[in-house]
Amino acid sequence: MLVASGAHRAPGRRLLRPFAVLVALALLFGLGAAGPNPTTVSAATAPKVAIIVGPNGTKTAGNRDRANAAAAEALRYTTNVVKVYSPNATWARVMSAISGASIVVYFGRGKGYPSPYSSTLRTSTEDGFGLNPVAGKGNETTRYFGEAYIRQVALAPNALVLLHPLAYAPGASEPGRAGPSLSTARKRVDNYGAGFLAAGAGAVIAETNKYVAVWYIRRVFTQDATLAAIWKAAPTRHGHISGFTSRRTAGAVGRTDPVHTSSGFTRSIVGRLASATTTMVRGGIPVVAPPAPSKVITVAPGKIGIHVTTSNTVLDGYTINGPQAKVFNGNEIGIYVTGTAAAPLKNIVIRNCYIGKFGSGGILFQYVESFTIENCTIEDSVYAGIRIVSGKHGVIQNNTVRRTGVVGYQANDMNSYGIVLTDYGGAVSTDVKILSNVVEDVPQWHGIDVHGGTFITINDNVVKRANRAIFLTTASNGRRASDLSVNRNALSQPTPRVDVGTYPYNELGITVYAVDRVTGTANAFDGYPKYQEINSQGGSTSVSITGSVITNSK
């Protein structure tokens, strides 16, 4: 059941009671499980979207999930969506799929130049796709079809190509290898774009973040803007953009936006950026209208925006405007999802929502299994942007959480959290993935926090301006967290806490306190006090966090 604007008490640290009176949101706001889709355009006139998943070993299944999310987003606007996935992603099938495509999305391995393997560019195998040599033979063996093959294809004029490999296309090196210089990264970006631009693309965007494809597809269909502008505004942005003139493609320019000024190359764009626009990608089809007014909710003081009490619920595309973000009020929550220990809710999805200005927090889940929170923006919470209490089998991905506990944090033991997994004396959270989120401005406490969780993955997140970026510790009753993985997170610009005497451990990167079995690699730290990047305290055991990139130590 969904209800709106209840009057019930939701304290920051106690379990909450059910509403006295429940009013169905389906009646008040016209909400179905997923809400109405925007108007789609028929295949005869609609832009074609081709989504490709190449073989990538054990990562292939996850790439298919991300590709399906991108396809679902594209189908909101066009019926002309073609998918080709490993183990059947052969060159013949991929070539047919991308021919005439206005948007091409690729998930898979990357092979480019310059590389450690050759001293000359090999267009037959470099700067293209990694695909199945033959159909139906699994997800391990990869054959690379390079620039020379891509040039044989005729994309739709001014197409957008979205590449999601880890290596080469955004300028990056392969995992485990030394990062490139800025000059080498630019050459990789330029080379990787050349074949696609020759095939008719207006721009080629590469992102190591594999969840942001949904964001780009939505922007293409719902905004009139240059492709350079939407790339610059993406939630994966780092603010270190530099440009160069292409040496491979006449009239093209490229840009990189690394985690640091000249290292950590995770995103790039190359193309005819002065002229490439979303309107050209759509072939002149008008933008899709914004969500209907029924999906915009304004919440009164002391109330909850949406209360979910039944399983199998999807909330997609809501704007939930809260009453204030200056004083802690445990009743004020944007989306509140409540099961019980005996009867947890299952299959809950929150996506594409904006939630802002709540005296407690944006999203609160209690006793929920098999959940997804993705592509949401949560701003101006007093206590916690996203809070999961006793959650199981969940994914929190590609969200942006801004300005948590900037004011009012004193009411909650001086604490505030961007994203937090905790318990309130019940079961600890287990098997939850926190992936590719951006958490900004938690100046007095923790950007990402785990209290007592088990089998938690924290990968590819960006945390800026938090007192403690990532904090892993015990549950409320002292139960130790265990089996945690922390990889490729970019942590920067730590903020000093105002009451340093009470909490002497200040401006910390990754902190492990009384935790067992923690692994991590390739995390980046910028601007932290020396030796405060990684802290293992409280008798933690089996902690191995290696391969860190540390810059601008204080």
FIGUMI-935172 format. One record per residue (C-alpha): x, y, z. Coordinates in Angstrom, 2 decimals, padded with zeros to 5 digits, m for minus. Layout:
N
> x | y | z
> X | Y | Z .
...
END
This chain:
554
> x | y | z
> 000.00 | 000.00 | 000.00 .
> 001.14 | 003.55 | m000.72 .
> 000.05 | 006.49 | 001.38 .
> 000.82 | 010.17 | 001.30 .
> 001.68 | 012.75 | 003.95 .
> 000.96 | 010.77 | 007.09 .
> 001.04 | 012.35 | 010.51 .
> 002.89 | 009.61 | 012.28 .
> 006.05 | 009.77 | 014.35 .
> 009.26 | 008.64 | 012.64 .
> 012.13 | 009.32 | 015.05 .
> 015.68 | 009.23 | 013.78 .
> 016.76 | 006.20 | 015.82 .
> 013.62 | 004.26 | 016.79 .
> 011.38 | 001.88 | 014.89 .
> 008.28 | 003.52 | 013.49 .
> 004.63 | 002.70 | 014.10 .
> 002.13 | 002.23 | 011.29 .
> m000.10 | 005.08 | 010.20 .
> m003.37 | 005.42 | 012.05 .
> m005.12 | 006.24 | 008.80 .
> m003.82 | 005.21 | 005.34 .
> m004.89 | 007.08 | 002.22 .
> m004.10 | 005.32 | m001.03 .
> m001.69 | 007.25 | m003.21 .
> m003.17 | 005.57 | m006.24 .
> m006.34 | 007.55 | m005.60 .
> m004.70 | 010.79 | m004.51 .
> m001.99 | 011.03 | m007.14 .
> m003.02 | 008.60 | m009.87 .
> 000.00 | 006.40 | m009.17 .
> 000.32 | 002.91 | m010.56 .
> 003.20 | 000.64 | m009.73 .
> 005.45 | 002.28 | m012.26 .
> 003.50 | 005.32 | m013.37 .
> 002.63 | 006.20 | m016.97 .
> 005.36 | 006.26 | m019.60 .
> 006.06 | 009.37 | m021.64 .
> 004.66 | 009.31 | m025.14 .
> 006.71 | 007.03 | m027.39 .
> 007.34 | 007.47 | m031.09 .
> 006.68 | 004.61 | m033.50 .
> 009.54 | 002.60 | m034.95 .
> 008.88 | 004.01 | m038.40 .
> 009.91 | 007.53 | m037.35 .
> 011.66 | 007.09 | m034.02 .
> 015.38 | 007.24 | m033.41 .
> 016.95 | 003.80 | m033.25 .
> 018.73 | 002.83 | m030.03 .
> 021.16 | m000.10 | m030.21 .
> 022.43 | m001.64 | m026.99 .
> 025.37 | m004.04 | m027.13 .
> 026.83 | m006.29 | m024.41 .
> 030.10 | m007.98 | m025.24 .
> 031.64 | m011.00 | m023.48 .
> 033.29 | m010.04 | m020.20 .
> 033.53 | m013.23 | m018.15 .
> 031.75 | m013.10 | m014.80 .
> 030.95 | m009.41 | m015.34 .
> 028.73 | m010.15 | m018.31 .
> 025.59 | m010.80 | m016.26 .
> 025.92 | m007.47 | m014.48 .
> 026.47 | m005.71 | m017.79 .
> 023.28 | m007.28 | m019.14 .
> 021.37 | m005.89 | m016.15 .
> 022.73 | m002.39 | m016.82 .
> 021.98 | m002.76 | m020.51 .
> 018.42 | m003.81 | m019.74 .
> 018.00 | m000.72 | m017.57 .
> 019.22 | 001.43 | m020.46 .
> 016.86 | m000.37 | m022.85 .
> 013.92 | 000.15 | m020.50 .
> 014.68 | 003.85 | m020.36 .
> 014.95 | 004.08 | m024.16 .
> 011.62 | 002.30 | m024.58 .
> 009.94 | 005.12 | m022.70 .
> 010.60 | 007.33 | m025.73 .
> 010.96 | 005.08 | m028.78 .
> 009.78 | 001.64 | m029.87 .
> 012.88 | 001.20 | m032.02 .
> 015.24 | m000.42 | m029.49 .
> 017.54 | m003.28 | m030.55 .
> 019.53 | m005.41 | m028.08 .
> 022.44 | m007.72 | m028.92 .
> 023.97 | m009.47 | m025.91 .
> 026.74 | m011.97 | m025.33 .
> 026.99 | m014.92 | m025.94 .
> 025.35 | m013.97 | m029.25 .
> 027.04 | m010.60 | m029.84 .
> 028.89 | m011.44 | m033.06 .
> 030.14 | m008.74 | m035.41 .
> 027.50 | m009.56 | m038.03 .
> 024.68 | m009.09 | m035.52 .
> 026.19 | m006.00 | m033.96 .
> 026.82 | m004.38 | m037.33 .
> 023.19 | m004.91 | m038.26 .
> 022.02 | m003.52 | m034.90 .
> 024.06 | m000.32 | m034.98 .
> 023.46 | 000.48 | m038.65 .
> 021.20 | 003.53 | m038.73 .
> 021.27 | 003.86 | m034.93 .
> 020.93 | 007.30 | m033.38 .
> 022.21 | 006.09 | m030.01 .
> 024.67 | 003.23 | m029.56 .
> 025.36 | 001.93 | m026.04 .
> 028.18 | m000.57 | m025.48 .
> 029.05 | m002.51 | m022.32 .
> 032.14 | m004.69 | m022.49 .
> 035.89 | m004.88 | m022.73 .
> 037.99 | m002.18 | m024.28 .
> 041.19 | m002.38 | m026.32 .
> 042.83 | 000.78 | m027.55 .
> 045.99 | 002.63 | m028.46 .
> 048.46 | 003.70 | m027.10 .
> 048.82 | 000.48 | m025.13 .
> 051.63 | m001.63 | m023.62 .
> 051.14 | m004.25 | m026.33 .
> 052.16 | m002.46 | m029.52 .
> 054.07 | 000.54 | m030.76 .
> 051.70 | 001.27 | m033.66 .
> 047.94 | 001.63 | m033.99 .
> 046.26 | m001.57 | m035.17 .
> 042.90 | m000.50 | m036.55 .
> 041.73 | m004.06 | m037.13 .
> 041.58 | m004.84 | m033.41 .
> 041.88 | m001.55 | m031.51 .
> 039.35 | 001.19 | m030.68 .
> 036.13 | m000.70 | m031.31 .
> 034.11 | m003.47 | m029.69 .
> 035.04 | m006.69 | m027.90 .
> 032.56 | m009.30 | m029.19 .
> 031.87 | m013.02 | m029.43 .
> 033.88 | m014.74 | m032.18 .
> 030.92 | m017.06 | m032.79 .
> 027.45 | m017.14 | m031.29 .
> 026.44 | m019.29 | m028.34 .
> 029.91 | m020.17 | m027.05 .
> 029.93 | m018.43 | m023.67 .
> 031.13 | m015.15 | m022.24 .
> 034.87 | m015.69 | m021.90 .
> 036.44 | m015.60 | m025.34 .
> 036.62 | m012.14 | m026.90 .
> 037.52 | m011.05 | m030.39 .
> 038.19 | m007.37 | m030.88 .
> 036.69 | m005.62 | m033.89 .
> 038.52 | m002.32 | m034.15 .
> 038.27 | 001.01 | m035.89 .
> 038.53 | m000.49 | m039.37 .
> 035.32 | m002.46 | m038.79 .
> 033.49 | 000.48 | m037.22 .
> 034.23 | 002.62 | m040.28 .
> 032.24 | 000.14 | m042.41 .
> 029.03 | 001.05 | m040.56 .
> 026.63 | 003.89 | m041.39 .
> 025.23 | 005.25 | m038.14 .
> 022.38 | 007.73 | m038.17 .
> 023.69 | 011.25 | m038.86 .
> 025.02 | 012.90 | m035.69 .
> 024.54 | 009.75 | m033.58 .
> 025.61 | 009.57 | m029.95 .
> 027.86 | 006.66 | m028.97 .
> 028.09 | 005.72 | m025.28 .
> 031.00 | 003.42 | m024.41 .
> 031.23 | 001.74 | m021.01 .
> 034.50 | m000.21 | m020.85 .
> 036.98 | 000.33 | m018.03 .
> 040.02 | 000.85 | m020.23 .
> 041.22 | 003.02 | m023.10 .
> 038.05 | 004.76 | m024.33 .
> 037.97 | 007.32 | m021.45 .
> 041.79 | 007.47 | m021.47 .
> 042.25 | 004.95 | m018.65 .
> 044.70 | 002.08 | m018.45 .
> 043.65 | m001.50 | m017.83 .
> 042.97 | m002.37 | m014.18 .
> 046.22 | m003.09 | m012.36 .
> 048.40 | m001.09 | m014.74 .
> 049.89 | 002.33 | m014.11 .
> 047.70 | 005.24 | m015.07 .
> 048.55 | 007.20 | m018.22 .
> 049.85 | 010.73 | m018.57 .
> 047.37 | 013.37 | m019.71 .
> 048.96 | 013.27 | m023.17 .
> 048.52 | 009.50 | m023.47 .
> 044.96 | 009.65 | m022.15 .
> 044.06 | 012.23 | m024.79 .
> 045.53 | 010.07 | m027.57 .
> 043.44 | 007.11 | m026.37 .
> 040.26 | 009.18 | m026.33 .
> 041.02 | 010.58 | m029.79 .
> 041.78 | 007.19 | m031.30 .
> 038.78 | 005.47 | m029.76 .
> 036.43 | 008.07 | m031.18 .
> 037.86 | 008.17 | m034.70 .
> 036.08 | 005.16 | m036.17 .
> 032.68 | 006.09 | m034.73 .
> 032.98 | 009.70 | m035.88 .
> 033.88 | 008.47 | m039.36 .
> 030.75 | 006.28 | m039.25 .
> 028.59 | 009.37 | m038.71 .
> 028.54 | 009.96 | m034.95 .
> 028.34 | 013.51 | m033.67 .
> 030.00 | 012.62 | m030.38 .
> 031.49 | 009.65 | m028.54 .
> 031.17 | 009.62 | m024.75 .
> 033.09 | 007.12 | m022.63 .
> 032.28 | 006.53 | m018.96 .
> 033.69 | 003.86 | m016.66 .
> 030.51 | 004.32 | m014.64 .
> 028.20 | 001.73 | m016.19 .
> 024.98 | 003.03 | m014.67 .
> 025.01 | 006.50 | m016.16 .
> 023.81 | 005.35 | m019.60 .
> 020.23 | 005.69 | m018.35 .
> 020.91 | 009.30 | m017.43 .
> 022.29 | 010.14 | m020.85 .
> 019.42 | 008.47 | m022.70 .
> 016.90 | 010.42 | m020.65 .
> 018.66 | 013.70 | m021.32 .
> 018.81 | 013.10 | m025.07 .
> 015.06 | 012.56 | m025.26 .
> 013.91 | 015.18 | m022.74 .
> 016.24 | 018.15 | m023.26 .
> 017.38 | 020.39 | m026.08 .
> 021.07 | 020.91 | m025.36 .
> 024.51 | 020.33 | m026.80 .
> 026.02 | 016.92 | m026.13 .
> 028.99 | 018.70 | m024.57 .
> 026.65 | 020.40 | m022.10 .
> 024.93 | 017.23 | m020.94 .
> 028.32 | 015.49 | m020.60 .
> 029.58 | 018.38 | m018.49 .
> 026.50 | 018.20 | m016.26 .
> 026.49 | 014.40 | m015.76 .
> 026.35 | 013.13 | m012.17 .
> 029.75 | 011.48 | m012.75 .
> 031.47 | 014.83 | m013.31 .
> 034.69 | 015.61 | m011.42 .
> 035.24 | 019.25 | m012.35 .
> 038.70 | 018.75 | m013.93 .
> 037.80 | 019.25 | m017.59 .
> 040.54 | 019.98 | m020.11 .
> 040.26 | 019.99 | m023.88 .
> 042.32 | 019.18 | m026.96 .
> 042.01 | 019.36 | m030.74 .
> 041.60 | 015.99 | m032.42 .
> 044.49 | 014.81 | m034.56 .
> 042.46 | 011.92 | m035.99 .
> 039.21 | 013.63 | m037.02 .
> 039.01 | 016.97 | m038.81 .
> 036.87 | 019.51 | m036.98 .
> 036.60 | 017.40 | m033.82 .
> 037.70 | 018.25 | m030.30 .
> 038.01 | 016.11 | m027.22 .
> 037.71 | 016.62 | m023.48 .
> 038.65 | 014.61 | m020.43 .
> 037.41 | 015.00 | m016.86 .
> 039.64 | 012.91 | m014.57 .
> 039.17 | 012.35 | m010.86 .
> 042.22 | 014.55 | m010.28 .
> 043.72 | 017.23 | m012.48 .
> 045.81 | 014.79 | m014.49 .
> 045.06 | 011.31 | m013.16 .
> 042.12 | 008.98 | m012.71 .
> 040.68 | 009.07 | m016.23 .
> 037.10 | 007.83 | m015.95 .
> 035.16 | 009.90 | m018.50 .
> 035.67 | 011.64 | m021.82 .
> 033.92 | 013.08 | m024.85 .
> 035.18 | 013.57 | m028.39 .
> 033.36 | 014.82 | m031.47 .
> 032.09 | 017.84 | m033.32 .
> 031.13 | 019.43 | m030.04 .
> 030.39 | 022.90 | m031.37 .
> 027.44 | 021.57 | m033.35 .
> 026.40 | 018.19 | m031.88 .
> 023.06 | 018.49 | m030.02 .
> 020.42 | 016.25 | m028.55 .
> 017.99 | 017.57 | m031.17 .
> 020.28 | 016.27 | m033.93 .
> 020.58 | 012.89 | m032.20 .
> 016.76 | 012.64 | m032.09 .
> 016.57 | 013.55 | m035.77 .
> 014.45 | 016.59 | m034.99 .
> 011.83 | 014.67 | m032.97 .
> 010.50 | 017.04 | m030.24 .
> 011.51 | 016.51 | m026.64 .
> 009.26 | 014.43 | m024.42 .
> 007.09 | 016.44 | m022.04 .
> 008.09 | 016.51 | m018.35 .
> 006.28 | 014.26 | m015.86 .
> 002.61 | 014.93 | m015.27 .
> 001.76 | 017.18 | m012.30 .
> 000.37 | 014.16 | m010.45 .
> 003.95 | 012.99 | m009.90 .
> 004.97 | 016.16 | m008.07 .
> 004.26 | 016.03 | m004.35 .
> 004.64 | 018.90 | m001.89 .
> 004.83 | 017.69 | 001.71 .
> 003.58 | 019.63 | 004.73 .
> 005.72 | 020.11 | 007.87 .
> 006.01 | 017.03 | 010.07 .
> 004.74 | 014.66 | 007.36 .
> 006.02 | 011.80 | 005.20 .
> 005.90 | 012.14 | 001.43 .
> 005.15 | 008.57 | 000.33 .
> 004.74 | 005.61 | 002.69 .
> 005.10 | 002.15 | 001.12 .
> 003.79 | m000.85 | 003.09 .
> 003.37 | m003.53 | 000.39 .
> 005.82 | m005.58 | m001.64 .
> 006.32 | m005.39 | m005.42 .
> 006.16 | m001.60 | m005.57 .
> 007.92 | 000.64 | m008.08 .
> 008.14 | 004.43 | m007.71 .
> 009.51 | 006.01 | m010.87 .
> 009.94 | 009.67 | m011.69 .
> 008.49 | 011.45 | m008.68 .
> 009.43 | 014.88 | m007.44 .
> 008.92 | 015.10 | m003.68 .
> 009.45 | 018.53 | m002.16 .
> 009.82 | 018.57 | 001.62 .
> 008.98 | 021.32 | 004.08 .
> 012.41 | 022.32 | 005.43 .
> 016.01 | 021.24 | 006.04 .
> 017.10 | 023.46 | 008.93 .
> 015.82 | 021.61 | 012.01 .
> 015.84 | 017.86 | 012.72 .
> 012.33 | 016.40 | 012.61 .
> 012.13 | 012.60 | 012.68 .
> 008.68 | 012.66 | 011.09 .
> 009.87 | 014.28 | 007.87 .
> 010.91 | 011.63 | 005.34 .
> 010.55 | 011.75 | 001.57 .
> 009.94 | 008.04 | 000.84 .
> 009.47 | 005.67 | 003.78 .
> 009.30 | 001.90 | 003.11 .
> 008.42 | m000.30 | 006.10 .
> 008.34 | m004.03 | 006.54 .
> 008.89 | m005.98 | 009.75 .
> 011.39 | m008.57 | 010.89 .
> 008.69 | m011.23 | 010.57 .
> 007.33 | m009.94 | 007.25 .
> 009.91 | m007.94 | 005.31 .
> 008.80 | m006.17 | 002.16 .
> 010.24 | m007.53 | m001.08 .
> 010.91 | m006.25 | m004.59 .
> 010.90 | m002.50 | m004.00 .
> 012.28 | m000.17 | m006.68 .
> 012.78 | 003.59 | m006.33 .
> 014.21 | 005.24 | m009.42 .
> 014.46 | 008.56 | m011.20 .
> 013.11 | 010.55 | m008.26 .
> 014.00 | 013.96 | m006.88 .
> 013.64 | 014.32 | m003.10 .
> 014.59 | 017.53 | m001.33 .
> 014.40 | 019.36 | 002.01 .
> 013.38 | 016.91 | 004.70 .
> 014.02 | 017.32 | 008.42 .
> 015.03 | 013.64 | 008.73 .
> 015.95 | 012.22 | 005.34 .
> 015.19 | 011.47 | 001.72 .
> 014.69 | 007.68 | 001.64 .
> 014.29 | 005.31 | 004.62 .
> 013.91 | 001.53 | 004.22 .
> 013.26 | m000.81 | 007.17 .
> 013.20 | m004.59 | 006.75 .
> 013.23 | m004.67 | 002.96 .
> 014.62 | m007.45 | 000.74 .
> 015.49 | m007.40 | m002.96 .
> 015.44 | m003.65 | m003.45 .
> 016.87 | m001.11 | m005.86 .
> 017.38 | 002.62 | m005.39 .
> 018.78 | 004.17 | m008.55 .
> 019.15 | 007.38 | m010.51 .
> 017.68 | 009.53 | m007.74 .
> 018.74 | 012.97 | m006.57 .
> 018.39 | 013.62 | m002.85 .
> 019.23 | 017.04 | m001.48 .
> 019.12 | 018.89 | 001.82 .
> 018.43 | 016.23 | 004.44 .
> 019.12 | 016.98 | 008.09 .
> 019.99 | 013.40 | 009.16 .
> 020.44 | 010.91 | 006.27 .
> 020.03 | 011.04 | 002.51 .
> 019.51 | 007.28 | 002.03 .
> 019.10 | 005.10 | 005.13 .
> 018.71 | 001.31 | 005.02 .
> 017.78 | m000.45 | 008.27 .
> 018.07 | m004.26 | 008.23 .
> 018.06 | m004.48 | 004.44 .
> 018.96 | m007.54 | 002.39 .
> 019.86 | m008.18 | m001.28 .
> 019.82 | m004.58 | m002.42 .
> 021.47 | m002.22 | m004.88 .
> 021.94 | 001.51 | m004.36 .
> 023.36 | 002.87 | m007.58 .
> 023.91 | 006.02 | m009.59 .
> 022.25 | 008.34 | m007.10 .
> 023.36 | 011.85 | m006.21 .
> 023.10 | 012.83 | m002.53 .
> 023.90 | 016.43 | m001.67 .
> 024.03 | 018.58 | 001.46 .
> 023.26 | 016.24 | 004.35 .
> 023.52 | 017.55 | 007.92 .
> 024.81 | 020.92 | 006.84 .
> 022.56 | 022.36 | 009.56 .
> 020.57 | 020.67 | 012.33 .
> 022.90 | 017.70 | 012.83 .
> 023.38 | 018.56 | 016.53 .
> 019.99 | 017.01 | 017.35 .
> 021.16 | 013.51 | 016.37 .
> 024.28 | 013.04 | 018.48 .
> 026.14 | 015.31 | 016.05 .
> 025.68 | 012.69 | 013.32 .
> 024.57 | 012.80 | 009.70 .
> 025.01 | 010.43 | 006.77 .
> 024.89 | 010.59 | 002.99 .
> 024.22 | 006.85 | 002.57 .
> 024.04 | 004.58 | 005.63 .
> 023.35 | 000.88 | 006.25 .
> 022.44 | 000.22 | 009.88 .
> 020.24 | m001.83 | 012.21 .
> 018.23 | m000.62 | 015.22 .
> 018.96 | m003.71 | 017.29 .
> 017.52 | m006.05 | 014.66 .
> 019.21 | m007.89 | 011.80 .
> 022.20 | m006.26 | 010.17 .
> 022.06 | m005.38 | 006.50 .
> 023.55 | m008.02 | 004.22 .
> 024.35 | m008.42 | 000.51 .
> 023.93 | m004.76 | m000.40 .
> 025.84 | m003.05 | m003.21 .
> 026.55 | 000.70 | m003.10 .
> 027.71 | 001.53 | m006.61 .
> 028.58 | 004.63 | m008.59 .
> 026.86 | 007.16 | m006.37 .
> 027.92 | 010.77 | m005.87 .
> 027.80 | 011.99 | m002.26 .
> 028.62 | 015.65 | m001.68 .
> 028.71 | 017.86 | 001.39 .
> 028.29 | 015.87 | 004.58 .
> 030.57 | 018.27 | 006.45 .
> 030.12 | 016.95 | 009.99 .
> 030.06 | 013.17 | 009.63 .
> 030.05 | 010.24 | 007.16 .
> 029.57 | 010.20 | 003.40 .
> 028.98 | 006.42 | 003.22 .
> 028.55 | 004.41 | 006.41 .
> 028.08 | 000.72 | 007.27 .
> 027.10 | m000.32 | 010.80 .
> 027.48 | m004.07 | 011.24 .
> 026.72 | m005.10 | 007.68 .
> 027.92 | m008.30 | 006.02 .
> 028.84 | m008.91 | 002.39 .
> 028.63 | m005.24 | 001.46 .
> 030.19 | m003.86 | m001.74 .
> 031.12 | m000.17 | m002.03 .
> 032.50 | 000.47 | m005.52 .
> 033.02 | 003.40 | m007.89 .
> 031.49 | 006.08 | m005.69 .
> 032.51 | 009.72 | m005.50 .
> 032.52 | 011.35 | m002.05 .
> 033.37 | 015.03 | m001.74 .
> 033.48 | 017.32 | 001.27 .
> 032.63 | 014.83 | 003.99 .
> 034.32 | 014.74 | 007.39 .
> 034.77 | 010.98 | 007.05 .
> 034.25 | 009.70 | 003.53 .
> 033.64 | 005.95 | 004.09 .
> 033.23 | 004.52 | 007.60 .
> 032.84 | 000.79 | 008.32 .
> 032.06 | m000.18 | 011.91 .
> 030.07 | m002.35 | 014.33 .
> 026.31 | m002.66 | 014.69 .
> 024.37 | m001.01 | 017.50 .
> 024.86 | m003.99 | 019.83 .
> 028.53 | m004.47 | 018.99 .
> 028.16 | m007.07 | 016.24 .
> 031.13 | m006.78 | 013.93 .
> 030.75 | m005.98 | 010.26 .
> 032.46 | m008.46 | 007.96 .
> 033.19 | m009.37 | 004.36 .
> 033.23 | m005.88 | 002.93 .
> 034.68 | m004.76 | m000.41 .
> 035.69 | m001.15 | m001.16 .
> 037.06 | m000.45 | m004.66 .
> 037.74 | 002.42 | m007.05 .
> 036.08 | 005.10 | m004.93 .
> 037.19 | 008.72 | m005.42 .
> 037.34 | 010.61 | m002.12 .
> 038.28 | 014.27 | m001.96 .
> 038.12 | 017.62 | m000.18 .
> 037.51 | 016.42 | 003.40 .
> 035.92 | 018.90 | 005.79 .
> 036.99 | 019.46 | 009.42 .
> 034.41 | 018.67 | 012.10 .
> 033.45 | 021.54 | 014.39 .
> 033.76 | 019.55 | 017.65 .
> 037.16 | 017.99 | 017.04 .
> 037.80 | 017.60 | 020.77 .
> 034.86 | 015.22 | 021.10 .
> 035.72 | 013.28 | 017.95 .
> 039.50 | 013.51 | 017.55 .
> 039.67 | 011.33 | 014.43 .
> 039.07 | 014.00 | 011.85 .
> 039.09 | 014.25 | 008.04 .
> 039.37 | 010.53 | 007.33 .
> 039.24 | 008.68 | 004.01 .
> 038.34 | 005.02 | 004.58 .
> 037.97 | 004.00 | 008.22 .
> 037.65 | 000.38 | 009.37 .
> 036.70 | 000.04 | 013.04 .
> 036.27 | m003.41 | 014.67 .
> 035.54 | m005.05 | 011.33 .
> 036.60 | m008.41 | 009.89 .
> 037.65 | m009.24 | 006.32 .
> 037.81 | m006.05 | 004.30 .
> 039.37 | m005.86 | 000.84 .
> 039.83 | m002.93 | m001.49 .
> 041.92 | m001.59 | m004.33 .
> 042.40 | 001.47 | m006.55 .
> 040.70 | 003.98 | m004.24 .
> 041.74 | 007.60 | m004.81 .
> 042.30 | 010.12 | m002.00 .
> 042.76 | 013.82 | m002.65 .
> 043.47 | 016.44 | 000.03 .
> 043.52 | 014.24 | 003.16 .
> 045.90 | 014.67 | 006.08 .
> 048.91 | 012.42 | 005.66 .
> 048.30 | 008.87 | 006.97 .
> 044.59 | 009.58 | 007.40 .
> 043.63 | 008.15 | 004.01 .
> 043.12 | 004.61 | 005.35 .
> 042.57 | 003.87 | 009.04 .
> 042.21 | 000.45 | 010.64 .
> 041.14 | 000.68 | 014.28 .
> 039.39 | m001.23 | 017.03 .
> 041.08 | m004.57 | 016.46 .
> 039.93 | m005.03 | 012.89 .
> 041.18 | m008.24 | 011.26 .
> 042.08 | m009.29 | 007.71 .
> 042.08 | m005.80 | 006.24 .
> 043.73 | m005.46 | 002.82 .
> 043.19 | m002.14 | 001.04 .
> 045.91 | m001.67 | m001.57 .
> 046.77 | 000.17 | m004.76 .
> 045.58 | 003.56 | m003.53 .
> 046.18 | 006.78 | m005.44 .
> 047.02 | 009.62 | m003.02 .
> 047.35 | 013.25 | m004.10 .
> 047.63 | 016.62 | m002.40 .
> 048.18 | 015.28 | 001.13 .
> 047.98 | 017.92 | 003.86 .
END
